[in-house]
C-alpha cells in the first residue's frame, strides 16, 4: 500500500502527486478499489469532514446553441428531443431556484446555452441574480454563460454573482476532437477572467468521451494549475441525437477511480459529482460521497437526475450530512484567501454544470509509480443503457414542478 500511503500523506499536506502516481490510481484493479476509496476518503474527511454541499441547476436558456461540443444535447446540429426555450424571466428563474433552496441547496447555478453572453445578456442575468438573492437569503449564485468578453466577469461580480463556472472538459491535446467552434485556450481565458474579477472559479471535466488515462491526468493537472475553488466531475450522459450517443465507456468502478484521482490532485478543493452520476455510478453513488464533498440536487440541464428526496436519503444513509447555509465550504486557508464561503451565513462572503458542472454530455496498490507506464485502458462497455437516460420534462421552462 506504499502508493496509497504516499498519496494520503501528500493530500494532507496539499502536496501535488506526480503524474505517475495519478496515473497509477487510474490503473488500480477492482480488487483494490475499496482501498483506493478509503485512502482518498481520508483526504476528503481531513479537509471537509462529512459535509456534503448541495447545488441546484437552473437552465435559463435551453437549446439552439451555435457551438458544436460533441457531448452536448444543446449543440449545433443536435437532434436530441430536449426542451428548447429562450431566456427565463427573473421571477420564473427565482421560483425555480427557490425549489432547490427549499430542498437544501446552498448554491444555485444559473446556466445559459450559447457561445457566450452579450452585454444585454449580462444585464438580464444581473436582474435574475438580484431576484434570487432578494428572495433567498444567503444563497450562493454561480453563473455559467459560456465564454466571457473583457469586463463581463466584473459586471457579474458587481451584480452579486459569487462564482463563475467554465469547464475545461478534456485535455488540451484532444480538445479539438470534441469541439471545433472554440479552443481550449478560450476556456482557460474565461476561467482566468473570472479569477481576476474576484469571482470564485469553478472548472471541471467530463469523463467518458473516449479519453485515455493520460488525458484525464492532463486535464486534472491543468485544473490544479488554474486553482479553481470547485472542480465538478461530469460523467458523459450519452444523449441520443448527439455525436457521442454510443459512447458508453464507463463503469462504476472507473468512475470511483477517477474521483479518487481528482481528490488526490485537488485535496482541499470542492470536488463535485456532477452530471451522469446516476447513469454511471448507479448503486455505487454512496461510495462516491467518500471522495467528493459536493453534488447536484435533482435534475440537470436537459436530463433528469435522481429525485431530490432520494439524494437526501442517500446522504443520510451513507453517514454524511448536508452542509448548512451558515457553514463555510472551503478549508480556512482557501476561504480566507477570498474563496467561496469565506463569510459564514453570507453565501460566498468575499466576493463557484457541462454548464456549471451539469452539462450533459458532465498500478496495483502498493506498486511503485512506474506502474503507471502501463496504465490499463478504459473499459469498453458494449451495452447501451439508454434506459438510464431520461430527457428533462419538468422544472425550468415547463409548468411542471421541479424535481428538488
C-alpha positions in Angstrom: 0.0 0.0 0.0 3.0 2.3 -0.4 1.3 4.2 -3.3 -1.8 5.0 -1.3 0.1 5.9 1.9 2.2 8.3 -0.1 -0.9 9.9 -1.7 -2.7 10.3 1.6 0.4 11.9 3.2 0.7 14.3 0.2 -3.0 15.1 0.3 -2.9 16.1 4.0 0.0 18.4 3.2 -1.6 19.8 0.0 1.3 18.4 -2.0 0.8 17.7 -5.7 1.2 14.0 -6.6 3.4 13.1 -9.5 1.8 12.3 -12.9 2.9 8.7 -12.5 1.2 8.5 -9.1 -2.0 9.9 -10.5 -1.9 7.5 -13.4 -1.3 4.7 -11.0 -4.6 5.4 -9.2 -6.5 5.1 -12.5 -4.8 1.7 -13.2 -5.6 0.1 -9.9 -7.5 -3.2 -10.0 -11.1 -3.7 -9.0 -9.8 -5.9 -6.1 -8.1 -2.8 -4.7 -10.9 -0.4 -5.3 -12.1 -0.2 -1.7 -8.6 0.5 -0.5 -8.4 3.4 -3.0 -11.7 4.8 -1.9 -10.7 4.5 1.8 -7.4 6.3 1.2 -8.9 9.2 -0.8 -11.7 9.3 1.8 -9.1 10.2 4.5 -8.1 13.2 2.5 -11.7 14.2 1.8 -12.6 14.0 5.5 -9.5 15.8 6.6 -10.4 18.9 4.6 -14.3 18.7 4.5 -15.3 16.4 7.3 -18.6 14.5 6.5 -20.3 17.5 5.0 -22.0 17.4 1.5 -22.7 20.6 -0.2 -25.9 20.7 -2.4 -26.1 22.6 -5.6 -29.1 23.2 -7.8 -29.1 23.9 -11.6 -31.4 26.4 -13.3 -31.3 26.3 -17.1 -32.0 29.9 -18.0 -32.0 29.3 -21.8 -32.1 25.8 -23.3 -31.1 24.5 -26.7 -30.2 26.2 -30.0 -26.5 26.7 -29.2 -24.2 27.6 -32.1 -21.3 25.7 -30.7 -20.5 22.1 -31.8 -19.4 20.4 -28.5 -19.9 16.7 -29.3 -21.1 15.8 -25.8 -23.9 18.4 -25.6 -27.6 17.9 -26.4 -27.9 21.6 -26.9 -25.2 21.8 -29.6 -25.4 22.9 -33.2 -26.9 20.0 -35.2 -28.2 18.1 -32.2 -31.4 16.1 -32.9 -31.9 15.3 -29.2 -35.6 15.8 -28.2 -34.8 18.3 -25.4 -36.7 21.3 -24.1 -36.0 24.4 -26.1 -36.8 27.9 -24.8 -35.4 31.4 -24.6 -34.4 33.3 -21.5 -36.5 32.7 -18.4 -37.9 35.9 -16.7 -36.2 36.8 -13.4 -39.2 35.9 -11.3 -39.5 32.4 -13.1 -35.9 31.7 -12.6 -36.1 32.8 -8.9 -39.1 30.4 -8.4 -37.1 27.6 -9.9 -34.1 28.4 -7.7 -36.3 28.5 -4.6 -37.4 24.9 -5.1 -33.7 23.9 -4.9 -33.0 26.0 -1.9 -36.0 24.5 -0.2 -34.6 21.1 -0.8 -31.3 22.0 0.9 -29.3 23.5 -1.9 -26.7 26.1 -0.8 -25.8 27.2 -4.3 -27.8 28.0 -7.3 -26.1 27.6 -10.7 -27.5 29.7 -13.5 -26.7 28.2 -16.9 -27.5 29.5 -20.4 -26.7 27.8 -23.7 -24.7 29.7 -26.2 -21.1 30.7 -27.1 -21.1 33.5 -24.6 -23.3 36.3 -23.3 -23.9 39.7 -25.0 -23.8 42.7 -22.7 -27.6 42.7 -22.8 -27.5 39.1 -21.6 -25.3 40.1 -18.7 -27.8 42.8 -17.8 -30.6 40.2 -18.0 -28.7 37.7 -15.7 -27.9 40.6 -13.3 -31.6 41.1 -12.8 -32.1 37.3 -12.3 -29.3 37.2 -9.7 -30.9 40.1 -7.8 -34.3 38.4 -7.8 -32.9 35.2 -6.5 -30.9 36.8 -3.7 -33.7 39.1 -2.7 -36.0 36.0 -2.2 -33.4 33.5 -0.9 -31.3 34.9 1.9 -27.7 33.8 2.0 -27.8 31.7 -1.2 -24.7 31.4 -3.4 -25.1 32.1 -7.1 -22.8 30.7 -9.7 -23.2 31.9 -13.3 -22.3 29.7 -16.3 -22.9 31.6 -19.5 -20.1 30.5 -21.8 -17.0 32.4 -23.0 -16.7 35.9 -21.3 -15.6 39.1 -23.0 -13.5 41.7 -21.3 -15.3 43.3 -18.4 -18.2 40.9 -18.2 -16.9 39.0 -15.2 -16.5 42.2 -13.3 -20.1 43.2 -14.2 -21.4 39.8 -13.0 -19.4 40.3 -9.8 -20.9 43.7 -9.3 -24.4 42.2 -9.9 -23.9 39.8 -7.0 -22.6 36.7 -8.6 -20.4 34.7 -6.2 -18.8 32.3 -8.7 -18.4 31.6 -12.4 -18.3 28.1 -14.0 -16.5 27.2 -17.2 -15.2 23.7 -17.5 -12.0 22.6 -19.4 -13.8 19.3 -20.1 -10.9 17.4 -21.5 -7.2 17.6 -22.2 -5.7 20.3 -24.4 -4.3 17.7 -26.8 -7.7 16.1 -27.5 -9.9 19.2 -27.2 -10.1 19.8 -31.0 -11.6 16.3 -31.4 -14.5 17.3 -29.2 -15.2 20.9 -30.2 -14.1 22.9 -33.2 -16.0 26.2 -32.8 -13.8 27.4 -29.9 -10.5 26.4 -28.4 -9.1 25.1 -25.2 -7.3 28.4 -24.8 -10.6 30.2 -24.9 -11.9 28.2 -22.0 -8.7 28.8 -19.9 -9.0 32.5 -20.7 -12.6 32.7 -19.3 -11.6 30.9 -16.1 -8.8 33.4 -15.7 -11.2 36.3 -16.3 -13.4 35.0 -13.5 -10.4 34.7 -11.1 -9.3 38.2 -12.0 -12.7 39.7 -11.3 -12.8 38.2 -7.8 -15.3 35.5 -8.6 -14.8 32.1 -7.2 -13.7 30.0 -10.1 -15.5 26.7 -10.8 -14.0 24.5 -13.5 -14.0 20.8 -14.1 -14.1 17.9 -16.6 -16.2 15.4 -18.5 -15.1 11.8 -18.3 -16.3 9.0 -20.7 -15.7 10.6 -24.1 -13.1 8.0 -25.2 -10.2 9.7 -23.5 -7.1 7.9 -22.2 -5.9 7.9 -18.6 -3.2 10.3 -19.7 -5.9 12.7 -21.0 -7.7 12.6 -17.6 -4.5 13.3 -15.7 -3.6 16.1 -18.1 -6.9 17.9 -17.6 -6.9 17.5 -13.8 -3.3 18.8 -13.6 -4.3 21.7 -15.8 -7.2 22.4 -13.4 -4.9 22.3 -10.5 -2.7 24.9 -12.2 -5.8 27.2 -12.7 -6.6 26.7 -9.0 -10.4 26.8 -9.0 -12.3 26.6 -5.7 -14.6 24.0 -7.2 -14.0 21.1 -9.6 -17.1 19.4 -11.0 -16.5 15.9 -12.3 -19.1 15.1 -15.0 -19.6 11.6 -16.5 -20.8 11.8 -20.1 -24.5 11.3 -20.5 -24.7 9.8 -24.0 -27.8 11.6 -25.2 -29.5 10.3 -28.4 -29.1 12.8 -31.2 -25.5 13.7 -30.3 -22.2 12.5 -31.8 -21.3 10.7 -28.6 -24.6 8.9 -28.1 -23.0 5.4 -28.4 -20.0 6.2 -26.1 -20.6 4.1 -23.1 -17.0 3.7 -21.8 -17.6 4.0 -18.1 -18.2 1.5 -15.3 -19.0 2.4 -11.7 -15.5 1.3 -10.7 -13.8 3.5 -13.2 -15.9 6.5 -12.1 -14.7 5.9 -8.5 -11.1 5.7 -9.5 -11.4 9.0 -11.5 -13.0 10.7 -8.5 -10.2 9.4 -6.2 -7.6 10.7 -8.6 -9.2 14.1 -8.7 -9.3 14.2 -4.9 -5.6 13.3 -4.6 -4.6 16.0 -7.1 -7.0 18.6 -5.7 -7.2 17.6 -2.0 -8.5 20.9 -0.5 -10.9 21.8 -3.3 -14.6 21.3 -3.5 -14.9 18.2 -5.7 -18.4 17.9 -7.0 -20.0 14.8 -8.6 -21.9 16.4 -11.4 -23.8 15.2 -14.5 -24.1 11.5 -15.1 -23.6 10.2 -11.6 -26.9 8.4 -11.6 -26.2 6.9 -15.1 -22.7 5.6 -14.4 -22.2 5.2 -10.7 -25.7 3.8 -10.2 -25.9 1.9 -6.9 -22.3 2.9 -6.1 -23.2 6.5 -5.6 -23.0 6.4 -1.8 -19.3 5.2 -2.1 -18.6 8.3 -4.1 -19.5 10.5 -1.2 -16.3 9.4 0.4 -14.4 11.1 -2.4 -16.5 14.1 -3.3 -17.9 16.7 -0.9 -20.5 18.2 -3.3 -23.3 17.1 -5.6 -26.1 18.5 -7.7 -29.6 18.1 -6.2 -32.3 16.8 -8.6 -32.3 17.3 -12.3 -29.6 18.6 -14.7 -29.8 20.9 -17.7 -31.6 18.7 -20.2 -31.7 15.3 -18.5 -33.4 14.1 -15.3 -31.5 13.2 -12.2 -32.3 11.3 -9.1 -35.2 12.6 -7.1 -34.2 15.2 -4.5 -35.6 13.3 -1.6 -33.6 10.2 -2.7 -30.4 12.3 -2.7 -31.1 13.4 0.8 -31.8 9.9 2.0 -28.6 8.6 0.3 -26.5 11.2 2.1 -28.0 10.4 5.5 -27.8 6.6 5.0 -24.2 6.8 4.0 -23.4 8.6 7.2 -22.9 12.1 5.8 -24.7 15.4 6.5 -25.9 18.2 4.3 -23.8 21.3 4.6 -25.8 24.2 6.2 -26.1 27.7 4.9 -24.0 29.0 7.7 -21.1 26.7 7.3 -18.0 27.6 5.3 -17.4 25.2 2.5 -13.7 25.6 1.9 -10.9 25.0 4.4 -9.8 28.1 6.2 -6.6 28.7 4.2 -8.7 28.9 1.0 -11.7 30.7 2.4 -9.5 33.5 4.0 -7.8 33.9 0.6 -11.1 35.0 -0.9 -12.6 31.7 -1.9 -16.3 30.8 -1.9 -17.9 30.6 1.5 -15.5 32.8 3.3 -18.1 34.5 5.4 -20.5 32.4 7.4 -24.1 33.0 6.6 -23.4 35.2 3.7 -23.0 32.8 0.7 -19.7 33.5 -0.9 -18.5 36.0 1.7 -15.6 37.7 -0.2 -16.9 38.5 -3.4 -18.4 28.8 -7.6 -22.7 22.1 -14.6 -21.3 20.9 -18.9 -22.8 24.1 -17.7 -21.8 24.6 -14.1 -20.7 21.0 -14.0 -24.0 19.8 -15.1 -23.6 20.0 -18.9 -24.8 16.7 -20.4 -22.9 15.4 -22.0 -20.8 16.1 -17.5 -0.9 0.3 -10.8 -1.8 -2.1 -8.1 -2.0 -0.7 -4.6 1.5 -0.8 -3.1 3.2 -0.7 -6.5 5.7 1.9 -7.5 4.6 4.9 -9.6 6.4 3.3 -12.5 3.3 1.0 -12.9 1.6 4.0 -14.5 3.6 3.5 -17.6 1.3 0.5 -18.4 -1.9 2.1 -17.2 -4.9 0.0 -18.1 -7.1 1.3 -20.9 -10.6 2.5 -20.2 -13.0 -0.5 -20.2 -15.2 -0.8 -23.3 -18.9 -1.2 -22.3 -20.8 -2.7 -25.1 -24.3 -2.4 -23.7 -26.0 0.9 -24.5 -28.0 1.7 -21.3 -30.4 4.2 -22.8 -33.0 3.2 -20.3 -30.9 5.1 -17.7 -31.1 8.4 -19.6 -34.3 10.5 -19.4 -34.8 13.9 -21.1 -35.9 16.5 -18.6 -39.6 17.4 -19.0 -40.1 19.3 -15.7 -38.8 22.3 -13.9 -37.5 25.4 -15.6 -39.1 26.1 -18.9 -42.2 24.0 -18.1 -45.3 24.2 -16.0 -44.4 21.1 -14.1 -42.9 21.2 -10.6 -39.1 20.6 -10.5 -37.5 17.5 -9.1 -36.0 19.0 -6.0 
